Amino acid sequence: MASATTTALRTGPAASTDDRRTESGTGRPGHGDVDKDRRGTGARGIPRFVWALPPVAVLALVFLYPLALVVQQSVSPDTGGTSLAPYGDVFASESFRSALTTTVWLAVASTAGCLVLGFVLAVVIAFVPFPGGRAVARFIDVFLSFPSFLITLALLFIYGSVGMANGVWTDVTGASSGPFDFLTTPWGVLLAEITYFTPFVMRPLLAAFSQLDSAQLEVASSLGAKPARIVRQVILPEALPALAAGGSLVLVMCLNEFGIVLFTGAKGVTTLPMLVYSKAILESDYPAACVVAVVNIAISVGLYSLYRMVSRRVGA
């Protein structure tokens, strides 16, 4: 009788547990071992890292190899050998320091202008009813695909030395020339960059405003809050993540902008991309051009890393 009871207990839940343990790998091979065997392989038993080799090879050939050549050229002076002398010569030159200063202040000022103008325009489009509001919002998406030089050409047609504004001025006053000649100055470059990059701030803002609960605005208005206070205490806090992400992105793009500076004809405005062009094409000083390019890439990658970090933290 005791033997039968013992046999029954062994064939109960404990036996089921032992079977599961055996299948999981403690005894005979089961499903657990099969899963472990397949864990490092994809379809048809091919290791998963093999599937990553083609895109990595294309990336290395298209981007990493040219970048490596630029870095190699930056430490290869014309005298031969390998040396950091090109870096010392470039860092000591006044043209590099001036270009770096110009690049930074133009990027920061353009980003600030885009944030202010983009926020105001996004608030008007999202919360002020007017005919054609949806069409304007859709046009912003189309505007993002425009090349930067197109905006510069449009500004030249309006504010150039022979543009519409100067033409109207000379027709009205009879003067030989108009007063609008700022496009060839840093202020013209700044205006062009703000005009072109503002939609890059407006797009995430409009997306954020579309998720805003309108009941918050109605409650604030019913409590007697004026529009300025509603914007400051209700709308602005909701817009901060989008502002941070959009501003970081615009800062990176302004740092690398080349077409706007080139097409405005601002000869007194030399940014880092323009200095690379000048050193490589006009002076044929390839080591110096590569040094400036390496510095520009390093700053861009650093700012892009900051942009990604900000985007993750704010959830934009």
C-alpha positions in Angstrom: 0.0 0.0 0.0 2.8 2.4 0.8 4.6 1.4 -2.4 1.4 2.3 -4.4 1.1 5.6 -2.6 4.7 6.4 -3.3 4.2 5.6 -7.0 1.2 7.8 -7.2 3.0 10.7 -5.7 5.8 10.3 -8.2 3.4 10.3 -11.1 1.7 13.5 -9.8 2.7 17.2 -10.0 6.3 16.4 -9.0 6.7 14.2 -11.9 5.3 16.9 -14.2 7.8 19.3 -12.8 10.7 16.9 -13.4 9.5 16.5 -16.9 9.6 20.2 -17.5 13.0 20.4 -15.9 14.2 17.7 -18.2 12.8 19.5 -21.3 14.4 22.8 -20.2 17.9 21.3 -20.4 18.6 19.5 -17.1 17.9 16.1 -18.7 17.2 15.1 -22.2 17.2 17.9 -24.8 13.9 19.7 -25.0 12.4 22.9 -26.5 14.7 25.1 -24.3 17.8 23.8 -26.0 16.3 24.3 -29.4 15.5 27.9 -28.5 19.0 28.4 -27.3 20.4 27.0 -30.5 18.2 29.3 -32.6 18.8 32.4 -30.5 22.0 33.5 -32.4 20.6 32.6 -35.9 18.0 34.1 -38.2 16.0 32.5 -40.9 17.4 29.3 -42.5 20.0 29.0 -39.7 22.2 32.0 -40.8 23.8 33.9 -37.9 22.1 37.2 -37.4 25.3 39.2 -37.5 25.7 38.1 -41.1 22.6 40.1 -42.1 24.2 43.3 -40.6 27.4 43.0 -42.8 25.9 44.4 -46.1 24.6 47.7 -44.6 27.7 48.1 -42.5 29.9 47.6 -45.6 27.8 50.1 -47.6 28.1 52.6 -44.7 31.8 52.1 -44.4 32.3 52.5 -48.2 30.1 55.6 -48.6 30.7 57.5 -45.4 33.4 56.1 -43.2 36.1 55.6 -45.9 35.8 59.2 -47.2 35.8 60.5 -43.6 38.9 58.5 -42.9 40.6 60.0 -46.0 39.7 63.5 -44.8 41.2 62.8 -41.3 44.3 61.2 -43.0 44.8 64.3 -45.2 44.4 66.6 -42.3 47.6 65.1 -40.7 49.5 64.9 -44.0 51.2 68.2 -44.6 52.6 69.2 -48.0 56.1 68.6 -46.8 55.3 64.8 -46.5 55.0 62.4 -43.6 52.5 62.5 -40.8 52.2 65.5 -38.5 49.8 67.6 -36.5 51.4 70.8 -38.0 48.4 71.5 -40.2 46.2 71.7 -37.1 48.6 74.1 -35.4 48.8 76.3 -38.5 45.0 76.4 -38.9 44.2 77.0 -35.2 46.8 79.8 -35.1 45.3 81.6 -38.2 43.1 84.6 -37.8 40.8 83.4 -40.6 39.9 80.2 -38.7 39.2 81.9 -35.5 37.0 84.5 -37.3 35.2 81.8 -39.2 34.5 79.8 -36.0 33.2 82.9 -34.2 31.0 83.9 -37.2 29.6 80.3 -37.5 28.7 80.1 -33.8 27.0 83.4 -33.5 25.1 83.0 -36.7 23.9 79.6 -35.7 22.9 80.7 -32.2 21.2 83.9 -33.4 19.4 82.1 -36.1 18.2 79.4 -33.7 16.9 82.0 -31.3 15.1 83.9 -34.0 13.6 80.6 -35.3 12.4 79.7 -31.8 10.7 83.0 -31.2 9.2 83.4 -34.7 8.2 79.8 -35.0 6.5 79.8 -31.6 4.4 82.9 -32.4 3.4 81.6 -35.9 2.6 78.2 -34.6 0.3 79.6 -31.8 -1.5 81.8 -34.4 -2.0 78.9 -36.8 -3.1 76.4 -34.1 -5.3 78.6 -31.8 -6.4 81.6 -33.8 -9.2 80.6 -36.3 -8.8 82.2 -39.7 -9.6 81.2 -43.3 -7.0 79.0 -44.9 -5.4 78.0 -41.6 -5.2 74.3 -42.6 -3.7 75.2 -46.0 -1.0 77.2 -44.3 -0.2 74.3 -42.0 0.0 71.9 -45.0 2.2 74.4 -46.8 4.7 74.2 -44.0 5.2 70.5 -44.7 5.9 71.4 -48.4 8.2 74.2 -47.4 10.5 71.8 -45.6 11.4 70.2 -48.9 12.6 73.5 -50.5 16.3 73.9 -51.0 17.9 76.7 -49.0 19.2 78.6 -52.0 15.7 79.0 -53.2 14.8 81.2 -50.2 18.0 83.2 -50.7 17.1 83.9 -54.4 13.6 85.0 -53.3 15.1 87.4 -50.8 17.4 88.7 -53.5 14.5 89.4 -55.8 12.9 91.4 -53.0 15.7 93.1 -51.2 18.6 92.8 -53.7 20.3 95.9 -55.2 18.0 95.6 -58.2 15.2 94.0 -56.3 11.6 95.0 -56.0 12.0 97.0 -52.8 14.8 99.1 -54.2 12.9 99.5 -57.5 9.8 100.9 -55.7 12.0 103.2 -53.6 13.8 104.7 -56.7 10.5 105.1 -58.6 8.9 106.9 -55.7 11.8 109.1 -54.6 13.7 109.4 -57.8 16.9 108.4 -56.1 19.6 106.6 -58.1 19.7 103.7 -55.7 17.6 102.2 -53.0 18.5 101.8 -49.3 18.1 98.0 -49.1 21.6 96.6 -49.3 21.9 94.5 -46.2 21.7 91.0 -47.9 25.4 91.0 -48.5 26.0 91.6 -44.7 25.8 89.1 -41.8 22.3 90.5 -41.2 21.2 89.3 -44.6 22.5 85.9 -43.9 20.7 85.9 -40.5 17.4 86.9 -42.1 17.7 84.2 -44.8 18.5 81.5 -42.2 15.6 82.5 -39.9 13.3 82.5 -42.9 14.4 79.1 -44.1 14.7 77.3 -40.8 11.6 78.6 -38.9 9.3 75.9 -40.4 11.6 73.3 -38.9 10.6 74.6 -35.5 6.9 75.1 -36.4 6.4 71.5 -37.5 7.0 69.9 -34.1 5.2 72.7 -32.4 2.0 72.2 -34.5 2.2 68.5 -33.7 2.5 69.2 -30.0 -0.4 71.7 -30.1 -2.6 69.2 -31.8 -2.3 67.0 -28.7 -3.1 69.8 -26.3 -6.4 69.3 -24.4 -8.6 72.2 -25.4 -10.4 71.9 -22.0 -7.4 73.5 -20.3 -7.7 76.6 -22.5 -11.4 76.8 -21.9 -11.0 76.5 -18.1 -8.3 79.1 -18.0 -10.4 81.4 -20.1 -13.5 80.9 -18.0 -11.4 81.8 -14.9 -10.6 85.2 -16.4 -7.1 84.5 -17.7 -6.1 86.8 -20.6 -4.6 85.4 -23.8 -1.1 86.4 -22.9 -1.3 84.6 -19.6 -2.9 81.5 -21.2 0.0 81.3 -23.6 2.6 81.8 -20.9 1.1 79.4 -18.3 -0.7 76.8 -20.4 0.6 76.6 -23.9 4.3 77.4 -23.4 4.9 74.5 -20.9 3.3 72.1 -23.3 5.5 73.5 -26.1 8.9 73.2 -24.3 9.7 69.7 -25.5 9.0 70.5 -29.1 10.9 73.8 -28.8 13.9 72.0 -27.3 14.0 69.3 -30.1 13.3 71.8 -32.9 15.9 74.3 -31.6 18.6 71.6 -31.3 17.9 70.5 -34.8 18.0 74.0 -36.3 21.3 74.7 -34.4 22.9 71.7 -36.1 21.7 72.7 -39.5 22.6 76.3 -39.2 26.1 75.3 -38.2 26.6 73.4 -41.5 24.7 75.8 -43.8 26.6 76.6 -47.0 24.1 77.5 -49.7 22.6 80.5 -48.0 26.0 82.2 -47.3 27.1 81.5 -50.8 24.1 82.7 -52.6 23.7 85.9 -50.6 27.1 87.0 -51.9 28.1 88.1 -48.4 31.9 88.2 -49.1 32.6 89.5 -45.6 30.8 86.5 -44.0 33.1 83.4 -43.7 31.7 80.4 -41.9 33.5 77.1 -41.4 31.8 75.5 -44.5 32.8 78.5 -46.5 36.4 78.3 -45.2 36.6 74.7 -46.3 35.5 75.7 -49.8 37.9 78.6 -49.9 40.9 76.5 -48.7 40.2 73.6 -51.0 38.9 75.3 -54.2 40.4 78.7 -54.2 43.8 78.1 -52.4 44.3 74.4 -53.1 45.4 74.0 -49.5 43.9 70.6 -48.9 45.5 69.8 -45.5 44.1 73.0 -44.1 40.7 72.4 -45.7 40.6 68.9 -44.2 41.5 70.3 -40.7 38.6 72.8 -40.9 36.3 70.0 -42.1 37.3 67.7 -39.2 36.6 70.5 -36.7 33.3 71.2 -38.3 32.3 67.5 -38.3 33.4 67.2 -34.6 31.2 70.2 -33.6 28.3 68.9 -35.7 28.4 65.4 -34.2 28.6 66.8 -30.7 25.6 69.0 -31.3 23.7 66.2 -33.0 24.4 64.0 -29.9 23.0 66.8 -27.8 19.9 67.0 -30.0 19.3 63.3 -29.6 19.8 63.4 -25.9 17.4 66.3 -25.6 14.8 64.6 -27.8 14.9 61.4 -25.7 14.7 63.3 -22.4 11.7 65.5 -23.5 10.1 62.7 -25.4 9.8 64.6 -28.6 
